[in-house]
């Protein structure tokens, strides 16, 4: 039995014995669906300076420029489909092993895979919000005929996601904190664990006695601080194997 096989068995045992399991997912879980991560050598922020394209002040000052990047991202998200990692978490929920997913992603792939309790920490790209009147629209129904797209009130529309310089939606933050405080196992998947306050959730769980199971291709700040089991590899490879053991 390889070291990874042994760790997978230990992780499956921990999940099986847990009363409440919560997953925290980041951009890494969607890379295999064709959506680039934001950080790293192939990340979106290597191509676009986040302060120039992803700060709310940049959108207000240069909406046409920012929307050209947003349309590129929208096309990637629109064409993406859930991969085996998303489907595995949905299977875990269906089997009663997973209570909730806290995701930093805006791609809706967890819901598309069949997960029902998904806390969207950074909002969703499936809606557009008016920066003037606050009205929201399903993004699939909006035809982008002009850059930037506008609300019938004349205000500029933005994806209903959290830009740099914007607060986390309070409902999502409170829900995420509550789930983190009350879980006894947290599954951390595909996140660099450096973006606050999402990266605080594993520490919140650990403070209350939860075990931290981390699935990532590379080590993170969590790995040698609070992670109990580090399963190194891609989520699309490891999660299906983990669920099979359950």
C-alpha positions, 0 to 999 in steps of 0.5 A: 500500500502506497503512502497516498493509499494509506492517507486516503484510508485514514481520510475516509475513516475520519469522514465516516466517523465524523458527525459534520463534514464541511468542504472549503474549495478554491480555484484549484478544483475547477482548473480541470474544468478549463477555468484557470486559477487566479494565482500561479504561473498559469494564473489569470493574475499573471495575464491581468494585474488584479489591481488594474482589472479586478478592483472595484475602483478600476471597474468604476474608473475604466468599465470598458477596459475591465469588461473586456477581461470579464467577457473573457472570463465569462466565456470560460465559465459559461463553457465549463462543466463539472469535473470528477472532483465536483461530482465526487463532492456531490456524491458525498452529500448525497450519501450523507457524508458532506453537509456543506460546501464553502466555495471561493469560486464563482463558476456555479460548478458545484451546483451544476454537479448536484450539490445543494448546500453551497455557500458562495463566499465570493458571489456568483458569475451567474448573476449581474448586478446594477452598480446604480440601482442594485437590481440583479439579472441572470447573466445568461439572459443578458445580451451583452450588446455594448461594453460595458453592459447597462441596466435599464436604469442606465447604471453599469452592470457588474458580475455579482461577485466580490471585487477587490475592495468590496466586502464579503456578502454578510450572509455568506460570511456568517453561514461560512463561519457557522459551518466552520465552527460546528464541523468536526472535519473540514475538507480543504480542496484546491485553495492556496489558503492565502485570501482572507477571510476565506483562508480563516475558515480552516483555522476557525474549524481547527480552533473548535477541534475539527480535523483538517484534511487537505487536498492540493497539488502543492503545499500551502500555509495550512500544510505544516500548521493545522492540516492533519492529513495532506493528500497531495495531488489533483482534486479530480484524481483524489476525491473520486478515490476518497469517495469510492472508499466511503 
